Amino acid sequence: MPLMRATDTLKKLLGPTQDFEATSPAVTIRYARPDDALALMDLADLDSSTAPHGIVLVAEVGGRIWAAHSIDDGHAIADPFRPTGELSFLLGERARQLSTAARPPRRFSRRTLQAA
């Protein structure tokens, strides 16, 4: 009973809330394909930059590329007219994960283990 009163009080104070699923579009993180070249050039033009080269990750929302990040050199572009800050961060983190996973494992010598 006290929980229901607390919930009712919060609803009165905060007003109507938004449904998270209804307000957040789905995001797809994927590797860029050759047929994305024109979209990447258009995005780079919007961002007043150059298109990323090499292996590129893209963030796609509603079938459109909103941000891109090169795994090879870290060059990133994003649509300045959309909320892409978190997408750019997410692409950078994913690129870091992929580049770390691609490196061969470090070999530890006896000295480095003793120093730790």
N, C-alpha and C positions, 0 to 999 in steps of 0.2 A: 504493500500500500504506500509506504513512504517513497519508494522508487517511482511509482506512477505520478505522485505529486511533484517530485523533482523533475521528471521528464516534462510534465505539463508546464511547469514554471519556466524551464529552459525554452520550450517552444514559444511561450509568450514573450520571453525576453529577446530571443534571437530571430523570431519571425520565421517565414517559410524558408526551407532549405532546398538546395538543388540536389538533384539526383546525380551522383558522381558519374555513373555510366552514361547518362544522357548528355552530359556536358563535356566529356572527354573523348575526343575522337581516337580511333585505333591508330597506333603507330607501328610501322614495319621497319625494322632495321635489316638491311640486306646489302650484299655486294652489288656494286654498280655493274650493269651489263652494257655491251656495246650500243644497244639501242637507247641508252640513257644519255648518250653524248650530247645531243642537242639540248635536252633538259638541263644538263649540267652547265653547258655554255650559257643558257638563258639565266640560270640561277647565279652564275658567276658575274654576269653582266648586271643583274640586280644588286649584287653585293659589291659592285665596283672592284672586282678582283679577277683572277684567272681561274679557270677550271682546275680542280685537283687532278694530278696524274698518278699513274701506277695503279696499285690496288686501292680501290675507293669504296668506302662504306657510305650508304645513303640512308636517310630517315625519310620514309614515305608516309604521307597522311592523305587519306582520301584519293589515292592513286597519283598524287603529285609529290615530287621531291621537294622537301622543305629545307634540308641541310645535307651536306656531304663532307667527308673527312678522308684524306689520303692516309693510308696506313704507312706508305713508304716514306713520306716526308713531313707528315703532320699538318699539311695545308688544309684549311677548312673554309667552307663557305656556307652561308645560310641566307634565307629570305629575310631581309630587314623589315618587311611589312607584316610578318607573322611572329607569334611568340615562339622563337626558336632557341632561346638561351639554354633551356634544359635539354633540348634535342642535341645541340652541339656538344654539351658536356657528356651526354650519354654516348654519342658517337666517339668522342675522344677516349672515354673509358673503355669502350669495346675495342677500339683500335689498339689501345695499350694491352689489353688482355690477349688479343690475338697475336701481337708481336712478341709478347712475353712467352706465350705458348709455343711459338715457332722456334725460339732459341734453344739450342741444345742445353741440357742440364749442366750446371756448374760442377766441376770436379773439385772436391776439397782435398787439400793435402793435410798431412798430419799436423803441420804447424798451424794452419788456419783453424783447425778444430781445437787445438790446445789453446790458442789465443782466445777463442770464444769461451 
